[in-house]
């Protein structure tokens, strides 16, 4: 399936204090919409993961981690959800069917 990195609270702290771009994809293995969206963007996320970190949060198993990130960056938790950050700055985010390969490509090419 996917080859994305897992994330923990300590890593969130380090990433938010960095000046580096990264992507967090919040996913529920119990949700058909989440699976559909992941299937739609998985190839693009794998491509992107060669040049910048892509993290996956399983929102069922890691609910507190997902909520912790949401509160730290002041973005309402949703699933599926993609959050593109540069350190603690949210560059872009989308949920549900708004998550597209084109959105991910635009993030990669943004100057933020």
N, C-alpha and C positions, 0 to 999 in steps of 0.2 A: 504494500500500500504506500503510504507516504514515508518520506525520509526527513521530516522536519524535526527540529530540536524541541526538546521538552523545556519547560520553564519552571523555575521555583521562585520563592519570595526574594531570596538573596540575589538571584540573577536580575529580577525586575528592578531592584534597587540599583544595581550596577549599570544596567542599561539606561535607566532614566537619568542617571548622573553622567552618562557619556555624551559625546557629541556625534554619535554614530546612528546611521539609519538602520532600522529593523522593522520587521513585520510580525504582528501577532494575529493568528487566525484562531478564533474561538469556535469550537465545533462540538456538536452533540451527536454521538453515535446512535442515539435513540430517535433522532429527528430526520424525517425523509427530506425536508427542505435543506437541512444542513448537509446531508450526504449528496444531494443534487448539486449544491453550490460547490462543495469541495471537488466533486468530479469535474465540474466545469472549469475550475481554476487550478487544479492540481498540477497540470503540466507547466503552467506559467509560474506557479510558486516554486516548483522544482528548478526551473530555469533560473529564477531570481536567486534561489538559495545558493547558487554557485558564487554570487558576488556579494550578498549580504545575508545576515541571519534571518531565518523565518522560523518562528516559534508557533507551536500548536498547543492550545489549552483545551483539554477535554472538560467541558463545562459541567458535566455530570460528576465526574470523578474529582475534579479540582475546582469545585464551586467557590470555595473561599478565596482561592488564588485569582480566579476570574473577577470576583467582586472587589478584591483588593486592588487589582490593576484598574478597574473601572473607577474606583474612588480616587486613586492617585492621579489619574489623568482627566478626571471629571467628564467621562463619557459614559452614558447610560449603557449598562450591560444588555447585550442582545446576543442571540445565537441563531444562525451563524453570524459572525461579525469579523470584519477585517479591520485592523487598526495599523496605520502606517505612521511610524514615529521617527523623529530625529532627536535622540535623547528624550527629554520629557515633553517635547513639542509634538503635538498631534498634527501631522501634515494632512492626513485624510483618513476617513473611516467610512465604512458602509456596512449595511447588514442585509440579510436575506438575499433577494434577487438583484439587489444593487451591487453585489460583489461580482465583478467581471474581470476577465483578463486585461481588458483595456484600462481599467482603473489601476491595476497593478503596474502595467507598463508606464502609465502617466506618472506614478509615484517614483519609479526608478529614474525617470528622466527629469524629475523636478529638481530645482536648485535648492530646495529646503533640506 
